[in-house]
Structures are given as structure tokens and as C-alpha cells.
Amino acid sequence: MVQNFGFVKVAAAVPGVEVADCRYNTQEIARQITEAERLGVQIIVFPELSITAYTCGDLFGHTLLLEQAEQALSQLLDATSSCPLLCVAGMPVAWGNSLYNCAVAFQRGQILGVVPKSYLPNYKEFYEERWFASGLAVTGETVDLCGRRAPFGTDLLFESGGAVVGIELCEDLWVPIPPSSYQARQGADILLNLSATNELIGKHHYLLSLLQQQSARCLAGYIYASAGFGESSTDLVFAGNGIVVENGSVLAQTERFVQAPRLAVSEIDVERLRSERRVKNSFAQGFDPKERPVRRIPFELADVPLQLTRPVESRPFVPADSSTLRDRCEEILSMQAAGLAKRLIHTRAQSAVIGISGGLDSTLALLVAVKAFDRLGEPRQKIIGVTMPGFGTTGRTYRNAVALMQALGITLREISIREACELHFRDIGHDMAVQDVTYENSQARERTQILMDIANQTGGLVIGTGDLSELALGWATYNGDHMSMYGVSTSIPKTLVKYLVQWVAENELTGEARDTLLDIVNTPISPELIPADDKGEIKQKTEDLVGPYVLHDFFLYNMLRFGFSPAKLYFLARYAFKGEFDYETIKKWLKVFCRRFFNQQFKRSCLPDGPKVGSVSLSPRGDWRMPSDASSALWLRECDEL
């Protein structure tokens, strides 16, 4: 059995058709199935009425066409008798005294089930009720097709160990409550839509929005195949839409208006979808499966080697699109400022006290405070920025801290911690030449004590500067920089912090303030608790010690958001960071992440208040409730087995 990490490779096919030439059409379908099999596809869906073509009109009433459609399907079953793909194609099927617009699911030459269309459009350019009956009430039935008896009805789900598949047809998606909504509540992870949607001005964008919304509401993969070239252009134009969507995100789509067969191929992450459904408990609320019983038809997913074609974002917290990133930065800063403003109003604080190091995190906290005070109409002088040079402070960070505070017009205070720390070392009998954890943490706690006392002096709040990435790794001194009276960046990951600071520099500031911010963005990340090197440069670089934040943020997002195992994190990271990190480097820092994430939970269990702004948060009062003494053994063992 191939390890697929919950991925199922799917394809939306747009074949060429000849109107009413069933033999030609099924030959084209067979060719695309063969191509899809070569690509490792496991599930493929074709357009509505793809065996006859959608635009046959009153020819659907001719017995010859219906007989030829069934004969062509029989030939298609023979041609694919050894094919392991789950295939779904469209054709008219006579049952009882009516004709139905149907999806036929087949695998290895066997018909698994036939699903009739529920909702028939009969308005404007559509006249489906002229030829077809609605299958909405058809459940629990069978139909004779190609000399075989097959399950027939709108109550069918196709189930394997790796995925549950539901099927609807075209207009079914456009009604207030689509059949796919019920199918998803019954457990369908992947929803297929056989469609024949003609093109109109603006319709394509609306369709994409509809597909994204439905897949997001259903927490599902949605595979949409719509008729294309070869359909009659007597009155309408069919562009040929093959679209693969997962939980609101378009993974693949075919080019429209192309006079050639196309496949939209991607992978649906069923494990991810099921994780989302388990977490979002409202997904299953208020629905009694007994009210809409289903028949579950077994099938086997093809066991094929997995090669991802879907994009894997290496920086999941940072939108790749520059326009989206700009909007995101503006919104995040507004949320942070709104959260702080509420706390300032509630506590009637007379000041905000922030330790300014000249690094990214304290800079972001200061910018948020400035925005909050401006919105409250309070003078910036009530913001007290304190720079506290220590043994590792470099000239670059010191100058940037002072320049930024002066440029923003806040109250600046400078208090060196050297003398206080030296006295403390003497008191506890610590040799200053031993630059260990005591040496480092004493400085962090001294700084926090200064800030807390100044806040008491001025009737203010100490604003925390720590970020989400530091919380995940425990890269903070317990009861030092770990503690504050309100943390504005507790759900902001390190990879996003620099973009937020850069956005302010490029959109809200000019002159020296702008230049200072841009230099801070380019300063190496460091707590500056160890003396600088001989050239006065930063010696203690965080990413040399705990690993690249871009990797840790990737692990953090995917582990917390979807509950992925170390093996899957490693698998995804190999795709995401191809050419950026080698496999051994990824494994090394993945193990560090897992070990530190578990070992440092005690710091998160007593986290100060702070606003949630993204989908991942480590607040012990909200998103993340984990015992501080949980064992990491399972995760570390899997890391060792990679």
C-alpha cells in the first residue's frame, strides 16, 4: 500500500464531443481516462451528458440516440475493464416511463451506480423539463443498463477507505440547498459535478465564487467538469470548464475556449478536510442522517504513487499575492490596534509602556500602540518607550530603537540594565564569564521588572512584544519577556511580522521613520543577550540556535491547523521548500520544533491576554488547551523514523 498522506488525485475532464455521435464521444472519453491513468489520477469526472453531448435537443426523444448511448457506454466499460480509476460520465437514462439526465459511475468495467439530476432548469435558455424528469424523489431504486442492474437514485454515496464521493449535476449546485450539502453532511469528502454551463458575460467569475463557497461550506473537495468544444453553438457557447476546488481554494482549472481536450488535475487532501470537520463541531449539528438515508456503494481507490501537483505554500501565513498581502497587513494592524484600544479604555490606563530593542517584534508592538492611541485621540507622549541596553546590545539596534521612538513622537526613556544585572550576579553568586541560561534570562527578567515598575509609576499597561512563533518554540524567558499586561502580537507569526512592519514603512511613514523601519526589517533576529562580536555585530542569531522561522512557521501552521503528523509535515515541507532546504535540514528542525513545542507548553498555559487575528492561535483560553506535561514521545519517534 502506497503512503498517500490522505491525498486523492482527481481530474475534471473536458473532452471534445460530436453532437449525437455517441461512439465518437466515448472514444474521446476513453482517451482521457487513459491519459488520466498515466498521470496517477484516481477519480475522474466528465461533463453532463458527455456520452451524447448536452445540446442534442429534441433528439433526446429518439430511441435510436438512447440505444446508441447505452451501446457506447457498454463499449466504454469494455475499454476500461482493467482501469482502476473511479470514472463518472453523463448520459440520458430511461427508467420507468421517464428519461433522466444522469451521472454513471463505473470502475474496472463495472457500473457502480447511476445518479439522476435533481433540479432541472427550465428558464431562459434552458428547457430540460422538455426532455427529462427530475430525479429528486428517486431513491432506493435500481436500473437495468448495459445488461446489468445498478443502484439508481439521488441517495448514492461512493465509499472507499480513503474517500467518500458524492455526485450532483449542474443546476443542482445553483439551488438554495444543493444535494452536495446533504452529501457532505453524510460524509462525502469529494463532491463531483457534471455540468453543461454555457458562457455569459461575468458568469465565469460568479461560477468560481459559487464553487469556492460551496466547497468551503461543505469543507470538501469539489470537482467540476463542464461541457466544452464540440457542443452546438446554434444559440449558446460552451467554454469547457474543468475546475478543482478544495475548501474555498481553487487548486486547478483548465483554460477556457480551447479547441482541444483538457484535464484539470490536482490532489484533494481528505485528511485535512476531515480534520477541519472534526474541529468544527457545528458541521454535524442539527442534522439527522436518518432523515435522508443513503446507500453507500463501495469502490477501491487506485493504489498509485503520489506525486503532488497542487501548490504547497512554504509561507502559509503570508499571502503570495501582493495585493492580498497589502490588504491583510492593513486589516491585521487594525485588529491589533482595536484590541489594545479596548483594553486601554477598560483599564483606564494612563500610559502604554513598551520595551524597545530595535528588533522586529518590539517595533511592531510600538506601531500598534501608536495606531491605537491615534484612534483614541490620545497624545503619543503617553506611550513610554524604554530602551534598555544590556551586554549584547549592538550599536545598530540601539540607534534604530532611539531613532524610531524620536520619529514617532513618543516618550523615550533609556535605562541600562548592565549595572543591575552585575549586582544581581554578585548576589546570586554567578560568574559573569559563564554566559549560560542564567546569564541570559537574568537580563530578560530585569527588563521586564523595569517595564512593570514604570507601568506602576505611570498608571499604565506593559505591552507585550512576543509573537506566535516564539510562543510555539518557547523562545521567551519565563516571567521575563514572556510576561506582560497585554500582548498585541500573540497570534502573529514571525514570518508575517516583517511584512507588517514593512507595510507601515511603505504606506504610513516617510523620511527617517520609514528608513529606520526598513533597516529594522533587514536586521538579523536576535535577543541580544550575549555580547557582540569583535566588529560590534550581532553574535547571537536566533535562527542559528532554534532554526529558520520560515520552517517553524510552516510546521506550526500545518500541525495546529490540521493536526498533521511529523511524517506528513516532512512530506509537505519537501515540496514547499524544494531548492531552499535539503531534506536533512528539514528533518533536523522538524524534530527541534516537535520537542520544543511540547516541552514549552508550560509557558503558554499562563499567557497574557491578546487578540486572535488569524486562524492559528495558542491562547490557553481559546484555541489551544494542552497539558503542560504531555509527552512528545510519539511525535519524536516518528521524526526519528523519517
Secondary structure, 3 states (H helix, E strand, C coil): CCCCCCEEEEEEEECCCCCCCHHHHHHHHHHHHHHHHHCCCCEEECCCCCCCCHHHHHHHHCHHHHHHHHHHHHHHHHHCCCCCCEEEEEEEEEECCEEEEEEEEEECCEEEEEEECCCCCCCCCCCHHHCCCCCCCCCCEEEEECCEEEEECCCEEEECCCCEEEEEEHHHHHCCCCHHHHHHHCCCCEEEEEECCCCCCCHHHHHHHHHHHHHHHHCCEEEEEECCCCCCCCCCCCCCCEEEEECCEEEEECCCCCCCCEEEEEEEEHHHHHHHHHHCHHHHCCCCHHHCCCEEEECCCCCCCCCCCCCCCCCCCCCCCHHHHHHHHHHHHHHHHHHHHHHHHHHCCCEEEEECCCCHHHHHHHHHHHHHHHHHCCCHHHEEEEECCCCCCCHHHHHHHHHHHHHHCCEEEECCCHHHHHHHHHHHCCCCCCCCHHHHHHHHHHHHHHHHHHHHHHCEEEEECCCHHHHHHCCCCCCCCCCCCEECCCCCCHHHHHHHHHHHHHHCCCHHHHHHHHHHHCCCCCCCCCCCCCCCCCCCCHHHHHCCHHHHHHHHHHHHHHCCCHHHHHHHHHHHCCCCCCHHHHHHHHHHHHHHHHHCHHHHCCCCCCCCCCCCCCCCCCCCCCCCCCCCHHHHHHHHCC
